[in-house]
Amino acid sequence: MSGVHNLCKLDYPIYCCSPFESKSVMVGGGGGALGPKTGVRNAVELLELDQRRNEVIANPTMSLGLGKACAWNMDTHRSRQLVAFGRDGECRVYHIKRTPLKAGNQNKNGLTQRKNVPKDSKEARHVEGLIGGVDNFYAQEQAILQTDTKNFQKGVKFSPNGQRIACAGSDGTISVWDLASQQAPIWKWKNVENDEIQCIDWSPDSKWLCSAFRDGTAFLHDAQNGKLCTELHTLFLISQGTDAYRFRSVKFIPGSNPNEFGIVSAHEPRRMTKPPTPCLVAGWKVKPKDDMYRLAEPVVVRELAQKVSSMTVSDDGKLIGLGCSDGSVDVFSSCGMELVLRKENVHDATITACCFLPSEKERTPAMFTVSYDNTVRLVPVIRDASCPISLIIYIVFFIICCILYCL
């Protein structure tokens, strides 16, 4: 596990994560309904990254107690300082505020003191406690949205412009809300098979919405009115000539501007075979001004060594990160879908969620991963020393041309 930073180990299984600021990430998880009985708490926490020489660690700086409900999914909107997460059939939205440190908050050694919150205050009803060395964050409740009346929320995503939020229920319903009004969903769409939604994502221009379901189907919607535009699984079937694969995840890839983007999808075999059928990752090209109703078939398809359990895309659209069921990590370049990095044994269990830290010019790209083994890890994305297959083919072709020319 060389090059992987072991940031911290929390006291509960971690199921979701999302970048918050340049050096901070929100995480969530817990023991669920049995948590209070088993002593495994349910929480959403803000982790601050701290680099000390060659070591990077994470310190919890704010904690939201969730009672008997676990946070299974979450999303953040960095510019608006918002976090949303599923709590049973509800979507909770909070505004994370940073308050200036007062002189009285530091002791004689210059260390930050823990913030005291009156038990009967509104803040205390939502924030169980502030932990660690920094106490200038607190959460203010913004909305409680009912996204699933019977079971639980499966996914949540803020639109890039911060005006709307999309929620996915385990009953197969997609709901889109206006964050300003919060009165009722702008539109709803339900999968006729009533199947669980695996993931949901917005296009960079906030005009389109993609989703993948447990039955292997995937769809593209007009985010303004919910109109079904394209069945991605049908396009994939036509391009591959087989129905042996189902969608596991689908996400948009940002381009150089909001009107330029692509799509990446992860696929797994529908049936277990011997020898095992490899999983796939596919890149879909969407050219500027193309009508999304006529989305082209996948441009590049790559085989994977392991089953994908989570997928993420860097905010600049250059990298695609895959967390795998065996605890390993794969990172691909969105340009050509070339394998940039493969790191095994990052976790001892399935990677439940992953995200890239915000892109910065002077910082090595890094992928943040969590697992139900309670651990939090950071994987710097440094290109493997092995030569890409495309470069090998090019070199061989060049040598053959030189030999033929000499003859």
C-alpha positions in Angstrom: 0.0 0.0 0.0 2.9 2.3 -0.8 2.0 5.9 -1.4 -1.4 5.6 0.2 -2.1 7.8 3.2 -4.0 6.3 6.1 -5.9 9.4 7.2 -7.9 8.1 10.1 -10.1 5.4 11.5 -13.6 6.3 12.7 -15.8 4.5 15.2 -18.5 3.6 12.6 -18.8 2.1 9.1 -18.5 4.8 6.4 -20.8 4.7 3.4 -20.5 8.1 1.7 -18.2 11.0 1.2 -18.0 14.3 -0.8 -15.4 17.1 -1.0 -16.3 20.3 0.8 -13.4 22.7 0.7 -9.9 22.5 -0.7 -8.6 20.4 2.2 -11.8 19.1 3.8 -14.3 16.3 3.0 -17.7 15.4 4.4 -18.2 11.7 5.4 -21.3 9.8 6.7 -22.3 6.4 7.9 -23.1 4.5 11.1 -24.7 1.4 12.5 -28.3 2.2 11.3 -31.3 1.5 13.4 -29.4 -0.9 15.7 -26.7 1.7 16.2 -27.9 2.9 19.6 -28.1 -0.7 20.9 -24.8 -1.8 19.5 -23.0 1.4 20.5 -22.2 2.2 16.8 -23.2 5.8 16.3 -24.8 7.3 13.2 -23.1 10.5 12.1 -22.1 12.9 9.3 -18.7 14.5 9.9 -16.4 17.1 8.4 -12.8 16.0 8.1 -10.0 18.5 7.8 -6.8 17.2 6.1 -3.5 18.1 7.8 -0.1 17.4 6.1 2.9 16.9 8.4 6.0 16.4 6.4 5.3 13.3 4.2 2.3 12.2 6.3 -1.3 13.3 5.8 -3.9 12.8 8.4 -7.6 13.8 8.8 -9.1 15.4 11.9 -12.9 15.5 12.5 -13.8 19.1 13.0 -17.6 18.9 13.1 -20.1 16.1 13.8 -23.8 15.8 13.1 -25.5 13.1 15.2 -28.3 11.3 13.3 -30.0 9.3 16.1 -31.2 6.0 14.8 -30.8 6.7 11.1 -27.7 6.1 9.1 -26.4 8.4 6.3 -26.1 6.1 3.2 -25.5 8.8 0.5 -24.5 12.5 0.4 -23.5 15.4 -1.8 -22.0 18.8 -1.2 -22.1 22.1 -3.1 -18.8 23.8 -2.3 -19.6 27.4 -3.4 -22.8 27.5 -1.5 -21.4 25.5 1.5 -24.2 23.0 1.5 -24.4 19.4 2.4 -27.3 17.0 1.7 -27.6 13.4 2.9 -30.3 10.7 3.1 -31.8 9.9 6.5 -34.2 7.0 5.9 -36.8 8.4 3.5 -35.8 12.0 4.0 -33.2 14.3 2.5 -31.6 16.6 5.0 -29.9 19.8 3.7 -27.6 21.8 5.9 -25.6 25.0 5.5 -22.1 24.6 6.9 -21.0 27.9 8.3 -17.5 29.0 9.3 -17.4 31.5 12.2 -14.3 33.6 12.9 -12.3 32.3 15.9 -12.6 34.6 18.9 -9.7 35.4 21.1 -11.4 33.6 24.0 -11.5 30.4 22.0 -7.7 29.8 22.4 -5.9 28.8 25.5 -2.5 30.0 26.7 -0.8 27.5 24.4 -2.6 28.8 21.4 -4.7 25.7 21.0 -8.4 26.0 20.0 -10.9 25.3 22.7 -14.1 23.3 22.1 -17.1 25.5 21.4 -19.8 25.5 24.0 -23.4 25.4 22.7 -26.5 26.0 24.9 -28.5 22.7 25.1 -31.8 24.5 24.3 -30.4 26.4 21.3 -31.4 25.7 17.7 -27.8 24.9 16.9 -27.6 22.2 19.6 -30.7 20.4 18.2 -28.7 19.7 15.0 -25.1 19.6 16.1 -24.1 17.0 18.6 -20.6 18.3 19.2 -17.6 19.8 17.6 -14.6 17.6 17.8 -10.9 18.1 17.3 -8.6 21.1 17.1 -10.8 23.4 15.0 -14.3 24.5 16.2 -15.2 27.3 13.9 -17.7 25.2 11.8 -21.4 24.7 12.6 -24.4 23.4 10.7 -27.7 25.2 10.1 -30.6 23.2 8.8 -31.9 24.4 5.5 -34.5 21.8 4.4 -36.1 18.4 5.1 -37.4 16.8 1.8 -39.5 13.7 1.7 -37.9 11.6 -1.0 -39.3 8.1 -0.3 -42.5 7.6 1.6 -41.9 3.9 2.4 -38.2 2.9 2.4 -35.1 5.1 2.1 -33.2 7.5 -0.1 -30.7 6.0 -2.4 -29.0 9.0 -3.9 -28.8 12.8 -3.9 -27.1 15.4 -6.1 -27.0 19.2 -6.2 -27.2 20.8 -9.6 -23.9 22.5 -10.5 -25.6 26.0 -10.5 -26.8 25.3 -7.0 -30.4 26.0 -7.7 -31.9 22.5 -7.6 -31.4 19.2 -5.9 -32.2 15.7 -7.3 -33.1 12.9 -5.0 -33.4 9.1 -5.8 -35.6 6.8 -3.8 -35.4 3.1 -3.3 -38.9 2.8 -4.9 -37.4 3.9 -8.2 -38.6 7.5 -8.1 -36.4 10.5 -9.1 -37.5 13.8 -7.6 -36.1 17.2 -8.4 -36.6 20.1 -6.0 -36.1 23.9 -6.2 -33.8 24.8 -3.2 -35.4 28.2 -2.9 -39.1 27.2 -2.6 -38.8 23.6 -1.2 -42.6 23.3 -1.3 -43.0 20.4 -3.7 -40.9 18.6 -6.3 -40.7 20.4 -9.6 -41.1 17.0 -11.3 -41.0 13.3 -10.5 -40.3 10.3 -12.6 -40.8 6.7 -11.6 -39.2 3.6 -13.1 -42.0 1.3 -14.2 -40.1 -1.7 -12.7 -40.1 0.0 -9.2 -36.4 -0.9 -8.9 -33.8 0.8 -6.8 -31.7 3.6 -8.2 -28.0 3.0 -8.0 -26.8 6.6 -8.8 -27.9 9.9 -10.1 -25.9 12.8 -11.7 -26.3 16.3 -13.3 -24.7 17.5 -16.5 -22.2 20.4 -16.0 -24.7 22.9 -17.5 -27.5 21.7 -15.1 -29.8 20.8 -18.1 -29.6 17.0 -18.1 -29.9 14.3 -15.5 -28.6 10.7 -15.8 -29.4 7.7 -13.6 -28.7 4.0 -13.3 -30.9 1.4 -11.7 -30.3 -1.9 -10.0 -31.9 -3.9 -12.8 -29.2 -2.7 -15.1 -31.1 0.1 -16.9 -29.8 3.7 -17.3 -31.6 6.8 -18.5 -31.1 10.4 -19.6 -33.6 13.0 -18.7 -34.3 16.6 -19.5 -33.7 18.1 -16.0 -36.1 21.0 -16.6 -39.2 18.9 -17.0 -38.2 15.2 -16.4 -38.9 14.1 -19.9 -37.1 10.9 -20.8 -34.6 11.5 -23.6 -32.5 8.4 -24.0 -32.3 4.8 -22.7 -28.5 4.5 -22.3 -28.8 0.7 -21.8 -30.3 0.3 -25.2 -27.5 2.3 -26.8 -25.0 0.2 -25.0 -26.7 -3.0 -26.1 -26.6 -1.9 -29.7 -23.0 -0.9 -29.6 -21.8 -4.1 -27.9 -24.1 -6.5 -29.5 -24.8 -8.4 -26.3 -27.1 -8.0 -23.2 -24.5 -9.7 -21.0 -23.8 -6.4 -19.1 -25.9 -4.1 -16.9 -25.2 -0.6 -15.8 -23.6 -0.2 -12.3 -23.0 3.5 -12.4 -23.1 6.5 -14.8 -21.7 10.0 -14.4 -21.1 13.1 -16.5 -17.5 14.2 -17.4 -17.0 18.0 -17.3 -15.3 19.6 -20.3 -13.4 22.8 -20.9 -16.7 24.7 -20.6 -20.2 23.8 -19.2 -21.5 23.1 -22.8 -18.8 20.5 -23.4 -19.0 17.2 -21.6 -19.0 13.5 -21.9 -20.4 10.5 -20.0 -18.6 7.6 -18.2 -20.4 4.4 -17.2 -19.4 1.3 -15.3 -20.8 -2.1 -16.1 -20.9 -5.6 -14.5 -21.9 -9.0 -15.9 -25.6 -10.0 -15.5 -24.6 -13.6 -14.6 -21.7 -15.3 -12.8 -19.5 -17.3 -15.2 -16.4 -19.5 -15.1 -14.0 -18.1 -15.9 -15.4 -14.7 -14.6 -16.5 -12.2 -17.3 -14.6 -9.0 -16.8 -16.4 -5.8 -15.8 -16.3 -2.8 -18.1 -15.9 1.0 -18.0 -17.1 3.0 -21.0 -16.5 6.6 -22.2 -19.3 8.3 -24.2 -18.5 11.4 -26.3 -20.9 14.3 -26.4 -19.9 17.1 -28.8 -20.8 20.7 -28.4 -24.3 21.5 -29.6 -25.2 17.9 -30.1 -28.8 17.0 -29.4 -28.7 14.8 -26.3 -31.7 12.9 -27.7 -29.3 11.4 -30.3 -26.5 10.5 -27.9 -23.8 8.6 -29.7 -22.7 5.1 -28.7 -19.7 4.6 -26.3 -16.5 5.7 -27.9 -14.1 3.7 -25.7 -14.7 0.5 -23.6 -12.1 -0.9 -21.3 -12.1 -4.1 -19.3 -11.6 -4.0 -15.5 -9.9 -6.5 -13.2 -12.5 -6.1 -10.4 -16.1 -5.3 -9.8 -16.8 -1.5 -9.4 -18.4 -0.5 -6.1 -18.2 3.3 -6.5 -17.2 5.8 -9.2 -16.2 9.5 -9.2 -15.0 12.1 -11.7 -12.5 14.9 -10.9 -14.0 18.5 -11.0 -11.8 19.3 -14.0 -13.0 16.2 -15.9 -9.5 14.8 -16.5 -9.6 11.8 -14.2 -12.1 9.0 -13.5 -11.8 7.1 -10.3 -13.1 3.7 -9.5 -13.4 2.1 -6.1 -13.6 -1.7 -6.3 -15.2 -4.5 -4.3 -11.9 -5.9 -3.3 -10.6 -2.6 -1.8 -8.5 -1.6 -4.8 -8.5 1.6 -6.8 -8.4 2.2 -10.5 -7.9 5.7 -12.0 -8.4 6.4 -15.8 -7.7 9.4 -17.9 -11.0 10.6 -19.4 -9.0 11.3 -22.7 -8.8 7.9 -24.3 -9.7 6.0 -21.1 -6.1 5.1 -20.5 -5.3 3.5 -17.1 -3.3 6.0 -15.1 -3.1 4.2 -11.8 -4.0 0.9 -10.2 -3.5 0.5 -6.5 -4.4 -2.7 -4.7 -5.3 -3.3 -1.1 -6.2 0.3 -0.4 -8.8 -1.0 2.0 -9.4 -4.4 3.6 -13.1 -4.3 2.5 -15.3 -2.9 -0.3 -14.8 0.7 -1.1 -18.2 2.2 -0.4 -17.5 5.7 -1.7 -14.8 7.8 -3.3 -14.2 11.3 -4.5 -11.3 13.5 -5.8 -10.1 16.4 -3.8 -10.7 19.8 -5.6 -8.2 20.3 -8.5 -5.4 22.7 -7.9 -2.5 23.6 -10.2 0.3 23.1 -7.7 -1.1 19.9 -6.0 -0.9 16.3 -7.1 -4.4 14.9 -7.8 -5.6 12.7 -5.0 -8.5 10.3 -4.6 -10.3 10.1 -1.2 -11.8 6.7 -0.3 -13.9 5.3 2.5 -15.1 1.8 3.4 -17.3 0.0 5.9 -14.0 -1.1 7.6 -14.2 2.3 9.2 -11.0 3.6 7.5 -10.4 6.8 5.5 -7.6 6.8 2.9 -6.0 9.2 0.4 -4.5 7.9 -2.8 -2.2 10.3 -4.7 -2.7 9.9 -8.4 0.9 9.4 -9.7 1.0 7.7 -13.1 2.2 4.1 -13.0 5.7 3.5 -14.4 4.3 0.9 -16.8 3.9 2.0 -20.4 0.4 2.4 -21.7 -0.7 -0.1 -24.3 -1.4 2.6 -26.9 2.2 3.9 -26.6 3.5 0.3 -27.1 1.4 -0.1 -30.2 2.7 3.2 -31.6 6.3 2.3 -30.9 5.9 -1.2 -32.6 4.2 0.4 -35.6 7.0 3.0 -35.9 9.7 0.3 -35.8 8.0 -1.8 -38.4 7.7 1.3 -40.7 11.4 2.0 -40.2 12.3 -1.7 -41.1 10.1 -1.6 -44.2 11.7 1.7 -45.3 15.2 0.4 -45.0 14.3 -2.7 -47.1 
